[in-house]
Amino acid sequence: MRAIEPLRPGDPRRLGGYRVIGRIDRGGQGEVYLAEADGP
């Protein structure tokens, strides 16, 4: 399993109702981020 990398300048901090926590990976289809929902 890969380590979660910190966000870099230019990475989103929010996506919809989710707070982006870190960067998981990147590939041909784009970036993969770890995020958590705002509410319960």
PyMOL commands that set and color helices and strands:
alter all, ss='L'
color gray80, all
select strands_A, chain A and resi 14-15+18-27+30-37
alter strands_A, ss='S'
color yellow, strands_A
deselect
rebuild
show_as cartoon
